[in-house]
Amino acid sequence: DRTPMEGKTGVARLTLTTAVPVVPIAVWGSHNVLQKEGPKGLTFGRPIWLQAGAPMDFSAYADTPDDPVALRKVTDAIMAELSRLVADLRSRYPKRWS
């Protein structure tokens, strides 16, 4: 159904190691542009929407960069925000392009 799947912990590892906030960015509509039919599968003129969420600060987990439970909590929080952003884009995307 093209919604975000379960995330891997790479972004969580980066944010906990570097103390840099995560800016979640969702994209909707690109799946309508490049289809699996190869070169003839390109469909130009369809909108691709992008939405950035607020920066997510995970400094509360800074002292646990290698804790699997903390990594999963951070990853799940990021994926939940991405899912929310995708759902919002998807609900407002023009039906004629769906």
C-alpha positions in Angstrom: 0.0 0.0 0.0 3.1 2.2 -0.3 3.2 3.3 3.4 6.5 3.3 5.3 7.5 -0.1 6.5 9.4 -1.0 9.7 12.6 1.1 9.8 16.1 0.0 10.3 18.2 1.6 13.1 20.8 3.5 11.0 19.2 6.9 11.4 18.8 6.3 15.1 22.5 5.4 15.4 23.5 8.5 13.6 21.4 10.9 15.6 22.4 9.4 18.9 26.1 9.4 18.0 26.2 12.9 16.5 23.4 14.6 18.6 22.0 16.1 15.4 18.2 16.3 15.2 16.4 14.3 12.5 14.3 16.1 10.0 11.7 13.7 8.6 10.9 14.2 4.9 8.1 12.4 3.2 7.6 12.1 -0.6 4.3 11.1 -2.3 3.7 10.7 -6.0 7.0 9.6 -7.3 5.7 6.0 -7.6 3.4 7.3 -10.4 6.3 8.8 -12.4 8.7 5.8 -12.7 6.9 2.5 -13.2 8.5 -0.9 -13.6 7.9 -1.1 -17.3 11.4 0.2 -18.0 12.2 3.3 -20.2 8.7 3.5 -21.4 7.5 3.5 -17.8 8.3 7.2 -17.3 5.1 9.2 -16.9 5.9 12.9 -17.0 3.6 15.7 -15.8 2.5 14.1 -12.6 3.0 16.0 -9.3 5.5 14.8 -6.7 4.8 16.2 -3.3 7.3 16.6 -0.5 6.7 17.5 3.1 9.2 18.1 5.8 8.3 17.6 9.5 9.7 19.4 12.5 13.2 18.5 13.6 13.1 15.6 16.1 15.4 15.9 19.0 16.5 12.6 20.7 19.0 14.0 23.1 17.2 12.2 25.9 18.7 9.0 24.5 22.2 10.5 24.0 23.8 8.3 26.7 22.5 5.1 25.1 23.8 5.1 21.5 24.4 1.3 21.5 21.3 0.2 23.5 19.1 -1.9 21.2 15.9 -0.8 23.1 16.7 2.9 22.7 17.6 2.5 19.0 14.3 0.8 18.4 12.3 3.5 20.3 14.1 6.3 18.3 13.6 4.4 15.0 9.9 3.7 15.7 9.4 7.4 16.6 10.9 8.5 13.3 8.9 6.0 11.3 5.7 7.0 13.1 6.3 10.7 12.1 7.1 9.6 8.5 3.9 7.6 8.4 1.9 10.6 9.6 3.5 12.8 7.0 2.9 10.3 4.2 -0.7 9.8 5.3 -1.3 13.6 5.2 0.3 13.9 1.7 -1.7 10.9 0.4 -5.0 12.2 1.7 -4.5 15.5 -0.1 -3.0 14.2 -3.3 -5.2 14.8 -6.4 -7.3 11.7 -7.0 -6.9 12.0 -10.8 -3.2 11.2 -10.4 -3.7 8.3 -8.0 
